[in-house]
Amino acid sequence: MIDCHRLDLTACTPADWALLDDGELARAARFRFDRHRTRFVAAHAGMRRLLGARLGIPPDQVRLAATAEGKPVLADSDGVPTKPESVQPRFWFNLTHSETVGYLAIAPWSVGIDVEVVRSFNELQPLMESSCSPEEMTALSAVPAELRARCFLQVWTRKEAVLKAWGTGIGAIPLRELQVGIDAELLPGRTGAPAGPALRLCSLVSENEVLSIAAATALPFEIRMNPTS
């Protein structure tokens, strides 16, 4: 079971700011526009509340760090990253946001999640060519023009989710070499640098959003969608 919590990022409060650590406060201060700062603060405060609830501790006691590759993980009281398998209750998590919507995934396996708000693109073809494999380009070219942007976002979010589940990031693997398809459910493990285990993929597409989740399991998983926080 993967718990998928939806976050409302339209506003933030002084209480939200109070939950952020020094690193998050520094990142928030660097945003040029208030709307981007608000979304960041709301997302990270919401994440801390949900993680605190899962751990059974107040949200201001949740400690976070980052792996060498930059993936956020729980940390001990000294700020040292903690292996998810050593946490009780055992779980992995991942955060994503796009415009005023965010999601936090909490799972019993390494997990990656990505959301994109559905929108049109002035220049879709160059984006497809720079980030899609030849096979994905063929599949997208066969999609009716009015649906192509949404299908591209499905491919894009799947790639983001896969890289986040592997603990890498955009740039670690050339996107044109990472083939996820539009609706494939299984992705074989990757060898080489960086390596990654086999993943199961799921995409949820609505009129307004495209949400993709990747988890390091060969077994089918259920997604429990939780109300907006």
C-alpha positions as CSV (number, residue, x, y, z in Angstrom):
1,M,0.0,0.0,0.0
2,I,1.2,3.5,-0.9
3,D,-0.3,6.4,0.9
4,C,-0.6,9.4,-1.4
5,H,-1.4,12.6,0.5
6,R,-2.5,15.6,-1.5
7,L,-1.3,19.0,-0.3
8,D,-2.9,22.4,-0.8
9,L,-0.2,24.9,-1.6
10,T,-2.3,28.0,-2.1
11,A,-1.3,29.6,1.2
12,C,1.1,29.2,4.1
13,T,1.0,30.5,7.7
14,P,3.5,31.6,10.4
15,A,3.0,28.1,11.9
16,D,4.2,26.6,8.6
17,W,7.3,28.7,8.6
18,A,8.1,27.7,12.2
19,L,8.3,24.0,11.1
20,L,11.1,24.5,8.6
21,D,14.7,23.9,9.4
22,D,17.6,26.3,8.6
23,G,18.3,24.8,5.2
24,E,14.6,25.0,4.2
25,L,14.4,28.6,5.4
26,A,17.5,29.5,3.4
27,R,16.0,27.9,0.3
28,A,12.7,29.7,0.8
29,A,14.4,33.0,1.1
30,R,16.1,32.6,-2.3
31,F,12.8,32.5,-4.2
32,R,12.3,35.6,-6.3
33,F,8.5,35.5,-6.3
34,D,6.2,35.2,-3.3
35,R,3.9,32.6,-4.9
36,H,6.9,30.2,-5.3
37,R,8.0,30.8,-1.7
38,T,4.5,30.2,-0.4
39,R,4.2,26.9,-2.3
40,F,7.6,25.7,-1.1
41,V,6.9,26.5,2.6
42,A,3.4,25.0,2.5
43,A,4.7,21.8,0.8
44,H,7.5,21.3,3.3
45,A,5.5,22.1,6.3
46,G,2.8,19.7,5.1
47,M,5.4,17.0,4.6
48,R,6.7,17.5,8.2
49,R,3.2,17.2,9.7
50,L,2.5,14.0,7.8
51,L,5.8,12.4,8.6
52,G,5.4,13.4,12.3
53,A,2.0,11.7,12.3
54,R,3.5,8.6,10.8
55,L,6.4,8.6,13.3
56,G,4.1,9.5,16.3
57,I,6.1,12.7,17.1
58,P,5.3,16.4,16.8
59,P,6.1,17.8,13.4
60,D,8.7,20.2,14.8
61,Q,10.7,17.1,15.9
62,V,11.0,15.6,12.5
63,R,14.6,15.7,11.4
64,L,15.5,15.6,7.7
65,A,18.8,15.3,5.8
66,A,19.8,14.4,2.2
67,T,21.7,11.6,0.7
68,A,24.9,12.2,-1.3
69,E,22.6,12.3,-4.4
70,G,20.3,14.9,-2.8
71,K,17.3,12.8,-2.0
72,P,15.6,13.9,1.3
73,V,15.5,11.2,4.0
74,L,14.9,11.1,7.7
75,A,17.8,12.0,10.0
76,D,18.8,11.3,13.6
77,S,19.1,14.0,16.2
78,D,22.6,14.9,14.9
79,G,21.3,15.4,11.4
80,V,22.9,12.2,10.1
81,P,20.8,10.5,7.4
82,T,18.9,7.4,8.6
83,K,18.4,4.3,6.6
84,P,14.6,3.8,6.0
85,E,14.8,0.2,6.9
86,S,16.0,1.1,10.4
87,V,13.1,3.5,11.1
88,Q,10.2,2.2,13.1
89,P,7.6,2.1,11.6
90,R,9.6,1.3,8.5
91,F,8.8,3.5,5.5
92,W,10.1,5.5,2.6
93,F,8.7,8.9,1.5
94,N,8.9,11.3,-1.4
95,L,7.5,14.8,-2.1
96,T,6.5,16.5,-5.3
97,H,4.7,19.7,-6.2
98,S,3.5,21.6,-9.3
99,E,2.0,25.1,-9.1
100,T,-0.5,25.0,-6.1
101,V,-0.8,21.2,-5.8
102,G,1.6,18.9,-3.9
103,Y,1.7,15.2,-3.0
104,L,3.6,13.2,-0.4
105,A,4.0,9.5,-1.0
106,I,4.7,7.2,1.9
107,A,5.5,3.6,1.1
108,P,7.0,0.3,2.4
109,W,9.5,0.5,-0.4
110,S,11.8,3.1,-1.9
111,V,9.4,5.4,-3.7
112,G,9.4,8.3,-6.2
113,I,6.4,10.5,-7.0
114,D,6.0,13.4,-9.5
115,V,3.0,15.6,-10.4
116,E,2.5,18.0,-13.3
117,V,-0.5,20.3,-13.8
118,V,-1.9,19.8,-17.3
119,R,-1.1,22.7,-19.6
120,S,-0.3,23.5,-23.2
121,F,3.2,24.0,-24.6
122,N,4.2,26.5,-27.2
123,E,7.0,24.3,-28.3
124,L,6.2,20.7,-27.4
125,Q,8.3,18.9,-30.1
126,P,11.7,20.1,-28.9
127,L,10.8,19.0,-25.4
128,M,9.8,15.6,-26.6
129,E,13.0,15.3,-28.7
130,S,15.3,16.2,-25.7
131,S,13.7,14.0,-23.1
132,C,12.0,11.0,-24.9
133,S,13.5,7.8,-26.2
134,P,13.0,6.9,-29.9
135,E,10.3,4.4,-28.9
136,E,8.5,7.0,-26.7
137,M,8.7,9.5,-29.6
138,T,7.0,7.0,-31.9
139,A,4.3,6.3,-29.3
140,L,3.7,10.0,-28.7
141,S,3.6,10.8,-32.4
142,A,0.7,8.3,-32.7
143,V,-1.4,10.1,-30.1
144,P,-4.0,12.6,-31.4
145,A,-2.5,16.2,-31.3
146,E,-5.0,17.4,-28.7
147,L,-3.9,14.7,-26.2
148,R,-0.2,14.8,-26.9
149,A,0.8,17.3,-24.2
150,R,-1.0,15.3,-21.5
151,C,0.7,12.1,-22.7
152,F,4.1,13.8,-22.8
153,L,3.5,14.9,-19.2
154,Q,2.7,11.3,-18.4
155,V,6.1,10.2,-19.8
156,W,7.9,13.1,-18.1
157,T,6.4,12.4,-14.6
158,R,7.2,8.7,-15.0
159,K,10.8,9.5,-15.6
160,E,11.0,11.9,-12.7
161,A,9.3,9.3,-10.4
162,V,11.7,6.6,-11.5
163,L,14.8,8.7,-10.9
164,K,13.5,9.8,-7.5
165,A,12.8,6.1,-6.5
166,W,16.3,5.2,-7.5
167,G,17.6,8.1,-5.4
168,T,19.2,10.0,-8.3
169,G,18.0,13.1,-10.0
170,I,17.4,14.7,-13.4
171,G,20.8,14.8,-15.1
172,A,22.2,11.6,-13.5
173,I,20.9,9.5,-16.5
174,P,20.2,11.1,-19.9
175,L,16.5,11.2,-20.2
176,R,16.5,10.0,-23.8
177,E,18.2,6.8,-22.5
178,L,15.7,6.2,-19.7
179,Q,12.7,4.5,-21.4
180,V,9.6,4.4,-19.3
181,G,6.8,4.4,-21.9
182,I,3.4,5.9,-21.6
183,D,1.7,3.1,-19.6
184,A,4.2,0.2,-18.9
185,E,3.8,-1.2,-15.5
186,L,7.3,-2.7,-14.9
187,L,10.7,-1.2,-15.5
188,P,13.7,-3.6,-15.4
189,G,16.5,-2.7,-13.1
190,R,19.3,-0.6,-14.5
191,T,23.0,-1.6,-14.4
192,G,25.9,0.7,-14.7
193,A,26.3,4.0,-13.0
194,P,24.0,4.9,-11.5
195,A,22.4,1.5,-11.0
196,G,18.8,1.0,-9.9
197,P,16.5,-1.9,-8.9
198,A,13.5,-3.0,-10.9
199,L,10.5,-0.7,-10.3
200,R,6.7,-0.9,-10.7
201,L,5.1,2.2,-12.2
202,C,1.6,3.7,-12.0
203,S,0.3,6.9,-13.5
204,L,-3.0,8.6,-12.6
205,V,-4.3,11.0,-15.2
206,S,-7.1,13.5,-14.6
207,E,-8.4,16.5,-16.5
208,N,-6.1,18.8,-14.5
209,E,-3.2,16.7,-13.3
210,V,-0.8,13.9,-14.2
211,L,0.6,12.0,-11.3
212,S,3.1,9.2,-11.5
213,I,4.5,6.9,-8.8
214,A,7.4,4.4,-9.0
215,A,8.2,1.9,-6.2
216,A,11.0,-0.6,-5.8
217,T,8.9,-3.7,-5.8
218,A,7.9,-6.2,-8.4
219,L,4.5,-6.7,-6.8
220,P,1.4,-4.8,-7.7
221,F,0.6,-2.1,-5.2
222,E,-2.5,-0.2,-4.2
223,I,-2.6,3.5,-3.9
224,R,-4.6,5.1,-1.1
225,M,-5.5,8.7,-2.0
226,N,-5.8,10.8,1.1
227,P,-7.8,14.1,1.2
228,T,-6.2,17.5,0.8
229,S,-4.1,18.6,3.8
